[in-house]
């Protein structure tokens, strides 16, 4: 009975969403980690064990987040872990086309996206980068851990070198293939450990974990575009779409495919 009630409530919410989407041409999307989870970027279970079984066996953690905060003894082991983490969540494509389907709903709409996600899925799906504000950083960028400057650095090339040094093959489709004997190195060579070219301190990810997070010129320009978007539309109708688990979208709406939460707010500042 409870499940039936949940389904009815979900259908009511979806009907409200479809109606709002048809009526409004200006949409502000707020997206969190649940959207990428719905797209298949899970951080525990089978996907975690596929890439981190050796770390799980040695250290006893059971999800990627926990492994990311583990105090490794050396930078060589730290970057062996994080290179796998970054690659599969930033440079591989999400297994399910959730972001592409969400983009299809934005056709002929004036939209802007504010997201705490750091996996670049919006841009890879084809969303206009000038309509995106990644507030919390990007797995694909390094920064000085100090930081001594406001510079950020693309990391794809060095991440790939780290993976190859652990024994992986990287196929043309981006897949990672472990060695036939299954023995991966849990360390990278010392010469691959990234250091700041200015001060010599170790690099870190450009992720908002503490007050060392670098907000460079590009970050502030994206923030300004968000403000400009709101100011341009502050006297009209805006649909505010907040998605925690926004799942398989279609042109008719969003179809149920697991745990989800979709909040819809409509604003008419002309009243």
Secondary structure, 3 states (H helix, E strand, C coil): CHHHHHHHHHHHHHHHHHHHHHHCCEEEEEECHHHHHHCCCCCEHHHHHHHHHHHHHHHCCCEHHHHHCCCCCCHHHHHHHHHHHHHHHHHCCCCCCHHHHHHHHCCCCEEEEEECCCCCHHHHHCCCHHHEEECCEEEEEEEECCCCCCCEEECHHHHHHHHHHHCCEECCCCCEECCCCCCCCCCCCHHHCCECCCCCCEEEEEECCCCCCCCCHHHHHHHHHHHHHHHHCCCCEEEEEEECCCCCEECCEECCCCCCCEEEEEEECCC
